């Protein structure tokens, strides 16, 4: 599985490297300044990063990373939300051996195929992305001067959030050999929908909120969720062994019920959080959508 992940990631990286255009504004300005210097023969065209050595730029980026991680209310809030979400995810994934393989006497290959239900749910959300993008553009078209609040990106998460606790309770309390395996797979399909919708909504919110600092904010959130939630991989199997699938999924469902209001709260108070953020930018204009 690790090799498959590496191959897919490597292929995606090569496609992005070879075919996607550069979009980072400071880098584009560096390119433009260099081009103007070549055309004019003058060294008067410079950018903010001109003359900065790599160690200096690295020091500046690391300093900004620390500040964003510990002092940005929006990043801290979303980081905490995603930490809880990934605790649920890692514990849930660790239970496949108990939920499917042992309960239905599946082979390792058949158990692996069950993960496709999550992938299908995530794919269903991805297929809706073009329609959601078009809807966002129409929303901005009502007024040529309109702006799209970053909170607008949270609609997929708000729409799907209630499915998370429902699906976990559903999976936990239909985990009986007498009940068709397709019931559990349907619950996993719904979980895949929710996880992808929440993940994409959160990342789009950060990108819209932080502009050219978005990569640093995203890295901060990613570090938070993996450092904290990654430990649940060690704790998950003992939970399933000691209290069983039913009650482990019940605990996850209760945690999910606590997490569920987060997109709605962020939608309501996100503007205030961004107003308190030193690195957050204004609303996104129609041209940026």
Beta strands, then each sheet from edge to edge (+ up, - down):
strand 1: 147-148
strand 2: 284-285
sheet 1: 1+ 2-
end
